[in-house]
Structures are given as C-alpha cells and as structure tokens.
Amino acid sequence: MPTLLLNLRHVPEDEADEVRRLLQEQSIGFFETPPSRWGVSAGSIWLSDESQAVQALDALRYYQQQRRDSSRAAYEAARRDGSGATLWSELRARPLRLLAALLAAAALVALCALPYFLLRG
C-alpha cells in the first residue's frame, strides 16, 4: 500500500528536487501525484513500498535537519553582514503592497463595525 512521504504544499521546488534525488540515491521507490488544477491538492511524494517507509523517513529527517542548519547559518551570515531582508527594506521595496494591506485591513474593520452602527439606533 502506498505511503505518503511528503505533501508538496509550500515546499520550494529546489527542496522537492533534492528529496527526489535523495530517494533515488537510496534506491527507494516512489511516485508523485500532481497538484490539482484548482489548488485543492498541492501534490505529494508517495512511497511505492511500505516496507521502505522507515528508511525513507530516516533519510528525510536527516536531510531536513541538514537543510534547516544550512538555512539558519545563511540567515545568520546575511544578518551579520547586513544583506538580509529587514522590515524597513521590504517596505521601501514594496510600498504599494503595504498600502494595499492597510486598505484591506481598514475595509475589514469597517465591515465588522457596520452592524454595530446599523443596529445602534
């Protein structure tokens, strides 16, 4: 019976490629389901043979620890040398995005407050 190894929702393409390569290097049989047309399913990587599940999960766990450690090191290095993204740099790079978010928040507050004002009196 197939076993779900990795749901691909919010998984970067480079990470998915590295997981595929890892499974091939370990000679673990797998197949993929594609994402659905309307975004209900993001696709998944499944193991063909349930008996390889422990080996695959151990390999995936080790890979994810290595990826986490390298990502944290890269983040710390960028923060130390000042090249990392900050709130201020993001606001300067995308001011219209900030304005749109503020307008959307104001619209939501207005919609939530509307029944109060309509029923008040």
C-alpha positions as MATLAB code, in Angstrom:
seq = 'MPTLLLNLRHVPEDEADEVRRLLQEQSIGFFETPPSRWGVSAGSIWLSDESQAVQALDALRYYQQQRRDSSRAAYEAARRDGSGATLWSELRARPLRLLAALLAAAALVALCALPYFLLRG';
ca = [
       0.000    0.000    0.000;
       1.423    3.428   -0.909;
       2.613    5.591    1.970;
       2.580    9.402    1.942;
       6.094   10.711    2.439;
       5.836   14.424    1.676;
       2.968   16.775    0.917;
       4.336   19.354   -1.529;
       2.224   22.283   -0.313;
       4.549   25.226    0.454;
       7.619   23.153   -0.460;
      10.097   25.056   -2.648;
      10.934   23.386   -5.946;
      14.618   23.032   -5.062;
      13.728   21.164   -1.873;
      11.361   18.834   -3.739;
      14.111   18.127   -6.296;
      16.595   17.357   -3.521;
      14.125   14.959   -1.857;
      13.577   13.189   -5.191;
      17.339   12.902   -5.682;
      17.753   11.600   -2.114;
      15.156    8.887   -2.689;
      16.792    7.862   -5.968;
      20.247    7.699   -4.339;
      18.830    5.476   -1.576;
      17.067    3.261   -4.193;
      13.698    3.944   -2.586;
      10.767    3.522   -4.939;
       8.411    6.488   -5.070;
       5.861    8.189   -7.264;
       4.252   11.610   -7.303;
       0.737   12.889   -7.560;
       0.472   16.186   -9.431;
      -1.157   19.277   -7.971;
      -4.831   19.686   -8.721;
      -5.999   22.202  -11.263;
      -7.844   24.373   -8.723;
      -5.283   24.255   -5.924;
      -7.187   21.844   -3.673;
      -4.227   19.467   -3.627;
      -0.615   20.617   -3.939;
       0.722   17.244   -4.993;
       2.619   14.695   -2.941;
       5.502   12.272   -2.964;
       4.434    8.728   -2.117;
       6.452    5.616   -1.342;
       5.666    2.647   -3.556;
       6.719    0.062   -0.992;
       5.532    0.412    2.600;
       8.465   -1.665    3.853;
      10.851    1.158    2.882;
       8.963    3.739    4.930;
      11.312    3.664    7.943;
      14.391    4.038    5.742;
      12.779    6.879    3.762;
      11.591    8.724    6.864;
      15.035    8.474    8.461;
      16.698    9.788    5.301;
      14.136   12.617    5.040;
      14.587   13.528    8.704;
      18.376   13.730    8.285;
      18.005   15.794    5.081;
      15.602   18.245    6.747;
      17.969   18.711    9.709;
      20.828   19.476    7.312;
      18.670   21.907    5.311;
      17.483   23.642    8.489;
      21.024   24.050    9.782;
      22.334   25.436    6.476;
      19.370   27.822    6.171;
      19.915   29.120    9.691;
      23.619   29.608    9.012;
      22.868   31.516    5.790;
      20.316   33.685    7.621;
      22.763   34.484   10.412;
      25.514   35.318    7.905;
      23.163   37.651    5.986;
      22.062   39.290    9.223;
      25.659   39.834   10.341;
      26.802   41.415    7.085;
      23.615   43.471    6.676;
      22.444   41.912    3.413;
      19.401   40.200    4.937;
      15.867   41.459    4.404;
      14.512   43.715    7.126;
      11.068   45.181    7.636;
      12.259   48.609    6.519;
      13.950   47.264    3.356;
      10.810   45.323    2.446;
       8.636   48.422    2.977;
      10.938   50.520    0.796;
      10.971   47.841   -1.910;
       7.158   47.352   -1.996;
       5.304   50.430   -0.717;
       2.151   49.655   -2.728;
       1.909   46.253   -1.093;
       1.912   47.922    2.333;
      -0.737   50.415    1.220;
      -2.928   47.615   -0.158;
      -2.610   45.640    3.083;
      -3.549   48.702    5.166;
      -6.562   49.417    2.955;
      -7.692   45.791    3.173;
      -7.385   45.849    6.973;
      -9.356   49.111    7.169;
     -12.070   47.636    4.930;
     -12.335   44.557    7.154;
     -12.603   46.695   10.297;
     -15.293   48.806    8.619;
     -17.266   45.707    7.588;
     -17.065   44.302   11.108;
     -18.170   47.601   12.647;
     -21.039   48.173   10.188;
     -23.623   46.003   12.028;
     -22.927   47.891   15.255;
     -23.686   51.229   13.650;
     -26.722   49.896   11.742;
     -28.284   48.224   14.808;
     -27.401   51.011   17.221;
     -30.214   53.105   16.619;
];
